[in-house]
Amino acid sequence: MTGVITSPLAADVLAVLEKVGPMPFRALACALRLPRDRWDRLAKTVRVLHAAGCASQRRAGGTEFVVPANAWGFRPDRQERLAWFAARLLEVGGRYEGGRAFFPKGLSCPVAVVPPDAEIPPGCVAVLDGFGKPPPGAAYWCRAEELKALPLSRCLRKC
């Protein structure tokens, strides 16, 4: 058993990782709304969580992920896209839980990370990897690469 978490930042990091799963460091900083000058504090917090056995840093698919202790296997390319969508959603005050996006104004939709033109359940938010048309049935869509640089309001499009 690990010790007691007394740092509010450490508790926030663990809460985000438990809901989203592995996240690139920059996406985690975005989700926590940390300005760049506080990233060193986040890095220290991640090291402390690693020492406590609560989280670790793992390189997968060319990306450095902060990984919760309970995460075993994941697909790095898919998880990175999902993590950036969740980070941008959290940045604007929304929530991501159980594969669903809960937007600040009350709308909730399942999230699908898919290639363009893929089959998805109706009413999803489609996070596309690459260019192409959004899948039929998607309620909203965005491109994964845009999420790294732009706020959600500039990336998310209605179908």
Secondary structure, DSSP 8 states (H G I E B T S, - for coil): -------HHHHHHHHHHHHH-SEEHHHHHHHTT--GGGHHHHHHHHHHHHHTTSEEEEEETTEEEEEETT-----HHHHHHHHHHHHHHHHTT-EEETTEEE-TTS-EEEEEEE-TT----TT-EEEESSSS---TT-SEEEEHHHHTTS-HHHH-EE-
